[in-house]
């Protein structure tokens, strides 16, 4: 299993050999190190813990400082786990660079979507809404949500107004169209969740699209 932690720098576009324009997201993934390796015998499952981003020593508490000292790495601002297979081997302190991915690989990108604040059902869920004329008294309301006397409650999961965005989002099967090892940059075709300078996780795709399978 390939995986990295990185920072979303923004979006741009590149030209292919046949003069097509492709929108890409630029992700910076430098100084990504393994801070812990977990196995079935001790932890019950196999995974690696990755650390990313510099942080001042005085902002690290003693338990975390001992955790980083055990791995013999400098303190990191972000920590995240990625499951690995039985044949994958990692060591604490190992530096993982962008060259673990190659052009043409498929990846799943995990990030936190942009927060839009409190939103109604039309903006949040795309409801159609009522008539727009002056005589109508029903424009942007959600409509009836109850279920009469039986079961006389609102079902869990009902689409209602509330906070929009600011949630964990995974976009699958995105193609890697560029790898810059000198600047530790990845170019991902299309958009990825999150705002500029936000943390994202890049993992090897678990569900390959039909187009990807045919090309292989």
N, C-alpha and C positions, 0 to 999 in steps of 0.2 A: 504494500500500500504506500503510495506516494502522498506526501502532505507537506504543507507549508503554512506559516502565518505571515501575513503581509499587510501593507497599508495601501488603500486605494488612493491614487494620486489624482485621478480624473479620467476624462475621455478625450480621444483624438481620433484621427482616421489615417489609414495607410492605403497604399496602392499595391495591387497584386501585379503579377507578371503580365496578365492579360488586361491591364489598365482598368480594373474594377476597384471601386472605393469601398473599403470595409471599415465600419465604425468599431473601435477597440477601446477597452478599458485598460489603463496602465496601472499595474500593481507593483509596488516596491517590496521586495522580500529579502532583506539582508539581515545578517546576524541572527538567524533563526537556529537555535541550538536545542539539543535534547537535554532536558533537565531530569528526566526520570524514565526508567523502562519498567513496565509492569508485566508480570507473567501469571500463568494459571496457578502455579504452585503457591505463590505468596498472596496474590491479589484476586485470583479467580478468573482472570481474563488477560488477554494480551493487548497492550497498547503502549504508546510512547507519549510522554508529556513534552510539549514544545514550549520554549520561551522566546518571546520577541519583544523588542523595544527596550531602550536604555532607561534606567531610572537611578536617581541618586541614592546612595547607600543609606542616608539618614531617613529615607522614606520607607525602608524595608524593616519590618519587625523582626524580632529574634527568631521565631520559628521558621519564617521564610528564609532568613539569612542562613540558618543551619541547613535548610533544604538545598539552597544554591551551593553552599560550601561543600556539601556531600557530593554534588555532581561536579565540583571544581569549575564552576562557571560564574560569570558576573551576574548580579541580580538583573532580572528582566521584569518589565512592566506588565506583560500579558502572559498568561499560561493557558494552554488548551491541550486536550487529549485527542489522539487519533488512534482508532483501532488498527491493529496490524494482523497479518496472517501468520501461520505457523513457520513459514520459511523466511519471514522478514527478520533481520537481525540489526539491532541498533545498540549503541553504547552511550552512556551518560557523558555529556560533554561534546558529543559529535555535532559538528556544524553541518547544517543542511542548506544547500544553495539552490538557486533556481534551475541549475542544470539537471536536477532530478526529473524535470519535465522537458519534453522536446516538442518542436513544432509539429502540429497534427494531433497531439494528445487531447483527450477529452477530460474535462475536470468539472467537479461540483464546487460551486462557490457559496460559502456560508457567510452571511453578514447580518447586520441589524439595519432594517429599513429606515428611511428618513421619517422622523416624527412629524405628523401634520396637525397634532392637537385634536381637540374635540370636534367631531364632524357629524353631520346628519346622515340619514340613510341614503340620500341621493349621491352625495360625495363619497361616502364610505363604502357603499355597496352597489351603487349604480342603479338605484330604483328609478322608475320612470317618472313618478310624481303625477299630480293631478292636472286638470286643465289650467291653462295660463290666463284665461279671461278674467275680467274684473268681477263677473258674477259668481265665480266659483270661490268657495271658502276652503278648498282643499288643494294646496299647491305642492308643498314639499314635505308633508307629513307622511309617516310610515303606513297609516291605515290601521285597521283593526288587528290586534295581536292576540286577543283572548280566545278561549275555546268554550265559551258559554258556561253552562252549569257543570258540564262534565268534560274534561277533568278540572275545570275551573282554575286553571293556572296557565302561565306562559311557559312553553316548553324550553328546555335548556338549548342554547345554541341559536335562538331566534335572532335574526339580523335586526339590530336596533342601533340608534345613535350611540356614539362612544369615541374612544381614542382611536385615531387612525394612524397606522404606521408604528414605528419604534418597536418592532418585533423581529424575532429571529426568522430569517428568510433563506431558503436554499434554492438556488437555480442550478439545474442539472444539465449535463451534456454540453457545456460550453467549450468551444474549440480554442486551443492555444495556437495563436498565429505568429507569435514572436517571443524569443528568449534572448535577453541581453545579459550575458554573464558578467560583463565588466561593470555595469551599473546596477546589477541585481534587479532587473526589471522583467516582468511578464506582461505580454500583450494578449488580452482575452477578447475574443470576438463577441461583440454585443455589450450589453450593460450588465452590471453586477449590483447587488443591493448595497445600500449604505451611502453616506455622504463622503465628500472629499476628506482625506486623512483619517478615515475610519478603519477599524480593524476588520480584516476578512480572513477566512480560512479557505485554502485551496486544497482540495482532495481529489485523488484519482476517482474518475467517474465510476459509480457502481451500476449504472444502467446505461449501456451504450445504445445510441440510436441506431435505427436500421441503416441509415446512410453511412454511419461510421463503420458498421460491421461489413457492409459491401465494399468500402474502400480498403479494408484490411484483407 
